[in-house]
Amino acid sequence: MFHDDNIPLYSLIFLLHFVKSQWYTIGVVEYQASHNRKWSLGEALTWNVNRYIDVIEATRNNNMIAIVFPEGTLDNAKSDQNLRPYFSKIPPLGNPCFHRAVYAPFLQSLSCAAIYYNLSIVFNAIEEKDSKYYTSDVVINVAGRIQYSIVKESRIGANYLHREPIAFVVPGKVLFKSRIFDNDILSLVMPFTATSIVTGFLFSFEKTLNREQIANYLICSNWVSQLPFLTSLQVHQMWAQEFNMTMFFSGANDPKKGQGGTGVYHAEKGPLLMEILPFGGVEVYLYNFTSNAAGEMVTPVNYTSEKFIDQASSDMDNFNIEVDPDLHRYQSVVLDPQQQETETEVCYNKTPGNYFCCQFQLNISSDVSLLDSKIRYTYHLVAYRGYKTYYSIFQPGGVEVCAVIACLNSELGSCGKRFKSFKEIQWPITFNSIVIKANFGILRKEKIYYSSQFPNSVLTSMRPIHPNFTQWSKRNLTELVGNDSWEMVERTFALIKPHKKILTFGIFGRNFTLYDPRAYGDKCYLNQPLILVVLFFNIYTCIQSLVLT
């Protein structure tokens, strides 16, 4: 039984009936799509939509009120020539289940499923706008209505879609609502909002977030992992930790392409779910809650146990992970494993206009008997201020990085790479503590500071270090450089519990005022026109955001 709502587009809020003894459930799905090359686009859509519904059916007895599917897992589109028969505009507030002449067949199926199963469905599709095709996140509520769709920049690997930024929606300002009743008594209100992880690599992060309320986001993810700084779960946690978000994200899975990563991160309780299917497949994970307080996973996992880390690390041996193509530009100092205490400064291009230095303090213990092993990681302390390329689809943007990273040997070109077999690796070094500190900032006269910094870490399991074992802090300050006054922020990231099996520990910063230095030799430049562009083009990307705290 469902209840139809006249839901205003500008104020969409998730209204749930609450019974103290009753759990409600949110589902996130790691999903490997079936893209048979012999299938037409219509056949792929039909097959994957039916599989979506099978996933929902399998969890129907869990009182699920919302489910999110990953980006790019419905279709097997290859070129713009075959899009028009299957995709069109997605008018908001219509009901595809009851208005079949207006909407595509796959929308009809999902609309009817939302009604039948009495839940909201968040998914990603292709949408036509102004005779151009974009990737789009869609919300269908419990009444089967198209709550809204958000058109965004091109999805990963989809060169056939329009790639220009869309400037007419700020996802963090869009809310949606759906209703669940029990005896027609409404007693619990849950707000939802939207933003995008990917968007942060094109525009200022803060412009995509809703700062007017506590935000909890449900995200259609399609991340291709890249070492040492941008593996999927690593990126989602650094976002959630920095912006204090509760985040539910579903990941598209393809081990050969390095795609995968599904999780739940709670603003107060930290990571509750951090999963990747290393061998492919489909899996739904359920988050239970009874109120606006933190809930729990139906099947909790201890991601910090040595047993889990070792097994997950071994399972990830054949999972393809890209290597950052810009690492050869970093300034690097090799960590001496026989020196217990290390305190040093590493600077990248220490020249006026591009001054960037990182302070490192490390305390380590080493098993001397294992130091001669050929299969052990060598750690580099690195600093960098320059451009960043990710999966060949984003225009290079500015990054500022301080980190300890694992390398195969003392050559910088070996960093970000893994040994083939985890079980053969020796671990002579234990990091008792790490403290990394750096100042980030631009000239005060620019008026707006377009940069963000994140606590960045990942273990061999491809899971980040739990926030309980680290400290992340910020201090505002002003610094004089010549005759100029710089507004700065001092960031400190510290490891406070001993760890082995670290691949990355550092600070990953984004600076949206840097030109692509490849056009200007090796220097970096402040981009004043870009600051204006960022102001007027507030984009976003892949998500639908479910709110829960």
C-alpha positions as CSV (number, residue, x, y, z in Angstrom):
1,M,0.0,0.0,0.0
2,F,1.4,3.4,-1.0
3,H,0.4,7.0,-0.6
4,D,0.7,9.5,-3.5
5,D,2.0,12.9,-2.5
6,N,2.0,16.3,-4.2
7,I,5.7,16.9,-3.5
8,P,7.1,20.3,-4.2
9,L,10.2,20.2,-6.2
10,Y,12.0,22.8,-4.1
11,S,11.5,21.0,-0.8
12,L,11.9,17.3,-0.9
13,I,12.2,15.7,2.6
14,F,12.1,12.1,3.6
15,L,9.3,11.5,6.1
16,L,9.2,8.2,7.9
17,H,6.9,6.7,10.5
18,F,8.9,5.7,13.5
19,V,8.1,2.9,15.9
20,K,10.7,2.5,18.7
21,S,11.0,-1.2,18.2
22,Q,11.0,-1.0,14.4
23,W,14.1,-1.0,12.3
24,Y,14.2,0.8,9.0
25,T,16.8,-0.1,6.4
26,I,18.9,1.7,3.7
27,G,20.5,-0.5,1.0
28,V,23.7,0.2,-0.8
29,V,24.7,-2.1,-3.7
30,E,28.1,-3.1,-5.1
31,Y,27.1,-3.9,-8.7
32,Q,28.9,-5.4,-11.6
33,A,26.8,-4.8,-14.6
34,S,26.3,-7.3,-17.4
35,H,27.3,-5.7,-20.6
36,N,27.1,-8.5,-23.2
37,R,28.7,-7.1,-26.3
38,K,26.1,-8.9,-28.4
39,W,23.3,-7.2,-26.6
40,S,21.6,-4.1,-28.0
41,L,21.3,-1.1,-25.7
42,G,17.6,-2.1,-25.1
43,E,18.5,-5.6,-24.2
44,A,21.2,-4.4,-21.7
45,L,18.7,-2.0,-20.1
46,T,16.1,-4.7,-19.8
47,W,18.5,-7.2,-18.3
48,N,20.0,-4.8,-15.7
49,V,16.7,-3.2,-14.7
50,N,15.3,-6.7,-14.0
51,R,18.5,-7.5,-12.0
52,Y,18.0,-4.3,-10.0
53,I,14.5,-5.4,-9.2
54,D,15.8,-8.9,-8.2
55,V,18.2,-7.2,-5.8
56,I,15.3,-5.3,-4.2
57,E,13.1,-8.4,-4.1
58,A,15.9,-10.3,-2.2
59,T,15.9,-7.7,0.6
60,R,12.1,-7.0,0.7
61,N,11.7,-8.5,4.2
62,N,14.2,-6.0,5.8
63,N,11.7,-3.0,5.8
64,M,14.0,-1.2,3.4
65,I,12.9,2.4,2.7
66,A,15.6,3.4,0.2
67,I,18.2,1.8,-2.0
68,V,20.9,3.3,-4.2
69,F,22.5,1.7,-7.3
70,P,25.9,2.8,-8.7
71,E,26.5,5.0,-11.7
72,G,26.8,3.6,-15.2
73,T,25.4,0.1,-14.4
74,L,22.1,0.2,-16.4
75,D,23.3,0.5,-20.0
76,N,26.1,-0.7,-22.3
77,A,26.0,2.4,-24.4
78,K,29.0,2.8,-26.7
79,S,28.2,5.8,-28.9
80,D,25.7,8.7,-29.3
81,Q,24.2,7.0,-32.4
82,N,22.3,4.4,-30.3
83,L,21.1,6.7,-27.4
84,R,18.1,8.4,-28.8
85,P,15.7,5.4,-29.0
86,Y,16.2,4.6,-25.4
87,F,16.9,7.9,-23.5
88,S,15.1,11.2,-23.4
89,K,14.3,14.0,-21.1
90,I,13.1,13.0,-17.6
91,P,10.3,15.3,-16.6
92,P,10.1,15.7,-12.8
93,L,7.1,14.8,-10.7
94,G,5.6,12.6,-13.3
95,N,4.8,8.9,-12.7
96,P,6.3,6.6,-15.3
97,C,4.3,3.6,-14.0
98,F,1.0,5.4,-14.8
99,H,2.1,7.5,-17.8
100,R,3.9,5.1,-20.1
101,A,3.7,7.2,-23.2
102,V,5.9,9.9,-21.7
103,Y,8.7,7.8,-20.1
104,A,11.2,5.2,-21.3
105,P,10.4,1.6,-20.5
106,F,13.2,1.2,-18.0
107,L,11.8,4.2,-16.0
108,Q,8.4,2.5,-16.1
109,S,9.8,-0.7,-14.6
110,L,11.7,1.1,-11.8
111,S,8.7,3.4,-11.0
112,C,6.4,0.4,-10.7
113,A,9.0,-1.4,-8.5
114,A,9.2,1.6,-6.2
115,I,5.4,1.5,-5.7
116,Y,5.3,-2.3,-5.3
117,Y,8.1,-2.4,-2.8
118,N,7.2,0.9,-1.1
119,L,10.7,2.4,-1.2
120,S,12.7,5.1,-2.9
121,I,15.1,4.1,-5.6
122,V,18.2,6.2,-6.5
123,F,20.0,5.3,-9.6
124,N,22.0,6.7,-12.6
125,A,20.9,6.9,-16.2
126,I,21.5,8.9,-19.4
127,E,19.3,12.0,-19.9
128,E,18.8,14.2,-22.9
129,K,19.0,18.0,-22.4
130,D,19.0,20.5,-25.2
131,S,19.6,17.7,-27.7
132,K,22.7,16.6,-25.8
133,Y,23.2,13.5,-23.7
134,Y,24.5,13.6,-20.1
135,T,24.8,11.2,-17.2
136,S,22.1,11.9,-14.7
137,D,21.2,10.7,-11.2
138,V,17.5,10.0,-10.7
139,V,15.3,9.7,-7.6
140,I,12.0,7.8,-7.8
141,N,10.0,8.0,-4.6
142,V,7.7,5.5,-2.9
143,A,4.7,6.8,-5.0
144,G,6.6,6.0,-8.2
145,R,7.1,9.6,-9.0
146,I,10.3,11.1,-10.6
147,Q,11.3,13.1,-7.6
148,Y,14.0,14.8,-9.6
149,S,17.0,14.1,-11.8
150,I,20.3,15.9,-11.7
151,V,22.3,16.2,-14.9
152,K,26.1,16.3,-14.4
153,E,29.4,16.0,-16.1
154,S,30.4,12.9,-18.1
155,R,30.8,9.6,-16.2
156,I,34.1,7.8,-16.1
157,G,35.0,6.3,-19.5
158,A,31.9,7.5,-21.3
159,N,33.4,9.7,-24.0
160,Y,30.2,9.5,-26.0
161,L,28.4,11.7,-23.5
162,H,28.5,15.5,-23.5
163,R,31.5,16.5,-21.4
164,E,31.0,20.2,-20.7
165,P,30.2,21.3,-17.1
166,I,26.5,21.9,-16.3
167,A,26.0,25.1,-14.4
168,F,22.3,25.2,-13.6
169,V,22.1,22.9,-10.5
170,V,23.9,22.9,-7.2
171,P,23.3,19.4,-5.9
172,G,23.8,20.3,-2.3
173,K,20.8,22.6,-2.4
174,V,18.4,20.0,-3.8
175,L,16.3,18.0,-1.3
176,F,13.8,15.2,-1.9
177,K,11.1,13.6,0.2
178,S,9.1,10.4,0.3
179,R,6.7,9.1,2.9
180,I,6.2,5.8,4.8
181,F,3.1,5.5,7.0
182,D,2.0,3.2,9.7
183,N,-1.6,3.7,10.7
184,D,-1.3,7.1,9.0
185,I,0.7,8.5,11.9
186,L,3.8,10.4,10.9
187,S,6.4,10.7,13.6
188,L,9.9,10.8,12.1
189,V,11.4,13.3,9.6
190,M,14.6,12.4,7.7
191,P,16.2,15.1,5.5
192,F,18.1,14.2,2.3
193,T,20.4,16.2,0.1
194,A,22.8,15.7,-2.8
195,T,26.4,16.4,-3.9
196,S,29.3,14.6,-5.7
197,I,32.7,13.3,-4.9
198,V,33.8,13.6,-8.5
199,T,32.7,17.2,-8.7
200,G,35.4,18.1,-6.3
201,F,38.0,17.4,-8.9
202,L,36.6,20.2,-11.1
203,F,35.2,22.8,-8.7
204,S,35.6,23.9,-5.2
205,F,34.2,21.3,-2.8
206,E,32.4,23.7,-0.6
207,K,30.2,24.8,-3.5
208,T,28.7,21.3,-3.8
209,L,27.8,20.9,-0.2
210,N,24.7,22.0,1.7
211,R,26.1,23.8,4.8
212,E,22.7,24.8,6.1
213,Q,22.0,21.5,7.7
214,I,23.7,18.4,8.9
215,A,24.1,16.5,5.6
216,N,24.1,12.8,5.0
217,Y,24.5,11.7,1.4
218,L,23.5,8.7,-0.6
219,I,25.8,8.5,-3.7
220,C,25.8,6.7,-7.0
221,S,29.6,6.0,-7.3
222,N,31.6,4.8,-10.2
223,W,35.2,5.3,-9.0
224,V,38.3,3.9,-10.7
225,S,41.0,3.4,-8.0
226,Q,44.4,5.0,-8.4
227,L,47.3,4.7,-6.0
228,P,48.7,6.2,-3.9
229,F,46.0,8.8,-3.1
230,L,42.8,8.1,-4.9
231,T,41.5,4.6,-4.3
232,S,37.8,4.4,-3.9
233,L,37.2,3.9,-0.1
234,Q,40.2,6.1,0.6
235,V,38.6,9.0,-1.3
236,H,35.1,8.6,0.2
237,Q,36.4,8.5,3.8
238,M,38.6,11.5,3.3
239,W,35.6,13.5,2.0
240,A,33.3,12.3,4.8
241,Q,35.9,12.9,7.5
242,E,36.8,16.4,6.4
243,F,33.2,17.6,5.9
244,N,31.7,15.6,8.8
245,M,29.2,13.9,6.6
246,T,27.1,10.7,6.9
247,M,27.6,9.1,3.5
248,F,26.0,6.1,1.8
249,F,27.6,5.2,-1.5
250,S,27.1,2.3,-3.9
251,G,30.0,1.4,-6.2
252,A,30.1,0.1,-9.8
253,N,32.3,-3.0,-9.8
254,D,34.7,-4.2,-12.4
255,P,38.0,-5.6,-11.0
256,K,39.7,-5.5,-14.4
257,K,39.1,-1.8,-14.7
258,G,39.8,-1.0,-11.0
259,Q,36.2,-0.1,-10.3
260,G,34.6,-0.9,-6.9
261,G,34.0,0.4,-3.5
262,T,30.8,0.5,-1.5
263,G,30.4,1.9,2.0
264,V,28.6,3.7,4.8
265,Y,30.4,6.4,6.8
266,H,28.7,7.9,9.8
267,A,29.7,11.4,10.9
268,E,29.9,10.4,14.6
269,K,30.7,6.7,14.4
270,G,33.1,6.7,11.4
271,P,33.2,4.0,8.8
272,L,30.6,1.3,9.3
273,L,31.0,-0.4,5.9
274,M,34.0,-0.5,3.6
275,E,33.6,-3.1,1.0
276,I,35.0,-4.0,-2.4
277,L,34.2,-7.2,-4.3
278,P,37.7,-8.2,-5.5
279,F,36.4,-10.9,-7.8
280,G,33.4,-9.1,-9.2
281,G,29.7,-9.8,-8.6
282,V,26.7,-8.1,-7.0
283,E,26.2,-7.6,-3.3
284,V,23.7,-5.5,-1.3
285,Y,24.6,-4.2,2.1
286,L,22.0,-3.1,4.6
287,Y,22.1,-0.3,7.2
288,N,19.6,-0.5,10.0
289,F,18.4,2.4,12.1
290,T,15.5,3.2,14.4
291,S,15.7,7.0,14.6
292,N,17.9,10.0,13.6
293,A,20.6,8.5,15.8
294,A,23.4,6.3,14.4
295,G,22.4,2.8,13.3
296,E,24.4,-0.3,12.4
297,M,25.1,-2.6,9.6
298,V,23.1,-5.8,9.5
299,T,26.3,-7.8,9.1
300,P,29.1,-5.8,10.8
301,V,32.8,-6.4,10.0
302,N,35.9,-5.5,12.0
303,Y,37.9,-3.8,9.3
304,T,40.8,-3.0,11.7
305,S,41.6,-6.6,12.7
306,E,44.9,-8.0,11.4
307,K,43.0,-11.1,10.1
308,F,40.7,-9.0,8.0
309,I,43.5,-6.8,6.7
310,D,45.6,-9.8,5.6
311,Q,42.8,-11.6,3.9
312,A,41.4,-8.5,2.1
313,S,45.0,-7.6,1.0
314,S,45.5,-11.0,-0.5
315,D,42.1,-10.9,-2.2
316,M,43.0,-7.6,-3.8
317,D,46.2,-9.0,-5.5
318,N,44.6,-9.3,-8.9
319,F,42.3,-6.2,-8.6
320,N,43.7,-3.7,-11.1
321,I,44.6,-0.4,-9.7
322,E,46.0,2.5,-11.6
323,V,49.1,4.4,-10.6
324,D,49.2,8.2,-10.4
325,P,50.9,9.3,-13.7
326,D,52.2,12.5,-12.1
327,L,54.3,11.0,-9.3
328,H,57.6,11.5,-11.2
329,R,57.2,15.2,-10.6
330,Y,57.1,14.9,-6.8
331,Q,60.0,15.9,-4.5
332,S,61.0,12.8,-2.6
333,V,63.2,11.8,0.4
334,V,63.7,8.1,1.2
335,L,62.9,7.0,4.7
336,D,65.9,5.4,6.5
337,P,64.4,2.2,8.1
338,Q,67.3,2.0,10.6
339,Q,66.7,5.4,12.0
340,Q,64.0,5.3,14.8
341,E,63.3,9.0,14.8
342,T,63.0,11.1,11.7
343,E,62.3,14.8,11.6
344,T,62.6,16.6,8.3
345,E,61.2,19.1,5.9
346,V,60.6,18.3,2.2
347,C,59.9,21.2,-0.1
348,Y,58.6,21.2,-3.7
349,N,59.9,24.0,-5.9
350,K,60.9,26.3,-3.1
351,T,60.6,29.5,-5.2
352,P,58.6,32.7,-4.8
353,G,55.0,32.2,-6.0
354,N,55.2,28.4,-5.6
355,Y,56.4,27.9,-2.0
356,F,55.2,24.6,-0.6
357,C,56.9,22.6,2.2
358,C,55.9,19.6,4.3
359,Q,57.1,18.8,7.8
360,F,57.5,15.2,8.8
361,Q,58.0,13.6,12.2
362,L,58.1,9.8,12.3
363,N,58.9,7.2,15.0
364,I,59.4,3.7,13.6
365,S,60.6,0.3,14.8
366,S,62.4,-2.0,12.4
367,D,63.0,-5.8,12.4
368,V,66.6,-5.7,11.2
369,S,66.5,-9.3,10.1
370,L,63.9,-8.5,7.5
371,L,65.5,-5.3,6.1
372,D,67.5,-7.3,3.5
373,S,64.3,-8.8,2.0
374,K,63.8,-7.9,-1.7
375,I,60.0,-8.1,-1.3
376,R,59.4,-5.2,1.2
377,Y,58.2,-1.7,0.7
378,T,60.6,1.3,0.7
379,Y,58.9,4.4,2.0
380,H,59.3,7.9,0.5
381,L,58.4,11.2,2.1
382,V,57.0,13.3,-0.7
383,A,55.9,16.9,-1.3
384,Y,54.1,18.3,-4.4
385,R,52.3,21.3,-5.6
386,G,51.1,21.0,-9.2
387,Y,48.6,19.5,-11.5
388,K,46.8,16.2,-11.2
389,T,45.4,13.9,-13.8
390,Y,42.7,11.2,-13.0
391,Y,41.6,8.5,-15.4
392,S,42.1,10.7,-18.5
393,I,38.7,12.3,-18.1
394,F,39.2,15.3,-15.8
395,Q,41.1,18.4,-16.9
396,P,44.2,18.5,-14.8
397,G,43.7,20.5,-11.6
398,G,45.9,21.8,-8.8
399,V,46.9,19.5,-5.9
400,E,49.0,20.1,-2.9
401,V,50.3,16.9,-1.3
402,C,52.4,15.8,1.7
403,A,52.6,12.1,2.3
404,V,54.5,9.0,3.3
405,I,54.0,6.5,0.4
406,A,55.0,2.9,-0.2
407,C,57.4,2.2,-3.2
408,L,58.9,-1.0,-4.6
409,N,62.4,0.5,-4.1
410,S,64.3,3.8,-3.7
411,E,63.3,5.0,-7.2
412,L,60.4,7.5,-7.3
413,G,59.2,5.7,-10.4
414,S,58.4,2.6,-8.3
415,C,55.9,4.5,-6.0
416,G,52.2,3.7,-6.2
417,K,53.0,0.2,-7.4
418,R,52.2,-3.0,-5.6
419,F,54.1,-6.3,-5.3
420,K,52.2,-9.1,-7.1
421,S,51.6,-11.3,-4.1
422,F,50.7,-9.9,-0.8
423,K,51.6,-13.1,1.1
424,E,55.2,-12.9,-0.1
425,I,55.7,-9.3,1.3
426,Q,57.9,-8.8,4.4
427,W,57.0,-6.1,6.9
428,P,60.1,-5.0,8.8
429,I,58.8,-1.5,9.6
430,T,56.2,-0.6,12.2
431,F,55.1,3.0,12.2
432,N,54.7,3.9,15.9
433,S,53.7,7.5,15.1
434,I,53.6,9.9,12.1
435,V,53.0,13.6,12.2
436,I,52.6,15.5,8.9
437,K,52.2,19.3,8.9
438,A,51.9,21.9,6.1
439,N,50.5,25.4,5.5
440,F,48.1,25.9,2.6
441,G,46.9,29.2,1.3
442,I,46.7,31.9,-1.3
443,L,47.0,35.7,-1.3
444,R,44.5,37.5,0.9
445,K,43.7,39.9,-1.9
446,E,42.1,37.1,-3.9
447,K,39.3,37.4,-1.3
448,I,38.2,33.8,-1.8
449,Y,40.2,30.8,-0.8
450,Y,39.5,28.0,-3.2
451,S,41.2,25.0,-1.8
452,S,40.4,22.0,0.4
453,Q,42.6,19.6,2.3
454,F,41.8,16.0,3.3
455,P,43.3,13.3,5.7
456,N,44.4,10.7,3.2
457,S,45.4,7.1,4.0
458,V,45.2,3.6,2.7
459,L,46.4,0.1,3.8
460,T,47.2,-2.9,1.7
461,S,43.6,-4.0,2.1
462,M,42.6,-0.9,0.1
463,R,40.7,0.4,3.2
464,P,41.8,3.6,4.8
465,I,43.1,3.8,8.4
466,H,40.2,4.1,10.9
467,P,39.8,7.7,12.1
468,N,40.0,6.4,15.7
469,F,43.7,5.8,15.1
470,T,44.5,9.2,13.6
471,Q,44.1,12.9,14.5
472,W,43.2,15.6,11.9
473,S,43.4,19.2,12.8
474,K,43.3,22.7,11.4
475,R,44.7,26.1,12.5
476,N,44.1,29.5,10.7
477,L,47.1,31.9,10.5
478,T,48.5,34.7,8.5
479,E,52.0,34.8,7.1
480,L,54.1,37.6,5.5
481,V,55.9,36.7,2.3
482,G,57.9,39.8,1.2
483,N,55.4,42.7,1.0
484,D,52.4,40.4,0.7
485,S,50.1,39.1,3.4
486,W,49.1,35.5,3.0
487,E,46.0,34.0,4.6
488,M,47.0,30.5,5.5
489,V,45.6,27.3,7.1
490,E,47.9,24.9,8.9
491,R,46.9,21.3,8.6
492,T,48.2,18.4,10.7
493,F,47.5,14.7,10.2
494,A,48.9,12.3,12.7
495,L,49.0,8.5,13.2
496,I,48.5,7.8,16.9
497,K,48.4,4.0,17.0
498,P,51.2,1.8,15.6
499,H,50.5,0.4,12.1
500,K,52.2,-1.8,9.5
501,K,51.0,-2.5,6.0
502,I,50.6,1.2,5.2
503,L,50.6,2.2,1.5
504,T,49.8,5.9,2.0
505,F,49.5,8.3,4.9
506,G,49.3,12.0,4.2
507,I,47.5,15.2,3.4
508,F,45.8,15.5,0.0
509,G,44.9,19.0,-0.9
510,R,43.0,20.5,-3.9
511,N,43.8,24.0,-5.1
512,F,41.4,25.4,-7.7
513,T,43.5,28.4,-8.5
514,L,46.3,26.7,-10.4
515,Y,46.8,26.7,-14.1
516,D,47.7,23.4,-15.8
517,P,51.5,23.8,-15.7
518,R,52.1,21.7,-18.8
519,A,51.2,24.8,-20.8
520,Y,53.8,26.9,-19.0
521,G,56.8,24.7,-18.4
522,D,57.2,23.3,-14.9
523,K,55.8,26.2,-12.9
524,C,52.4,26.6,-11.3
525,Y,50.3,29.7,-11.7
526,L,47.4,31.2,-9.8
527,N,44.4,31.3,-12.1
528,Q,42.4,34.4,-11.4
529,P,39.9,33.8,-14.3
530,L,39.2,30.3,-12.9
531,I,38.2,31.8,-9.6
532,L,35.4,33.6,-11.4
533,V,34.5,30.5,-13.3
534,V,34.2,28.6,-10.0
535,L,31.9,31.2,-8.6
536,F,29.4,30.9,-11.5
537,F,29.7,27.3,-12.4
538,N,28.8,25.4,-9.2
539,I,28.7,21.8,-10.4
540,Y,28.4,18.5,-8.9
541,T,28.1,15.1,-10.0
542,C,27.1,11.6,-9.2
543,I,24.8,11.4,-6.3
544,Q,21.7,11.2,-4.3
545,S,21.9,12.0,-0.8
546,L,20.1,10.4,2.0
547,V,20.2,12.1,5.3
548,L,20.7,10.3,8.6
549,T,22.7,11.2,11.6
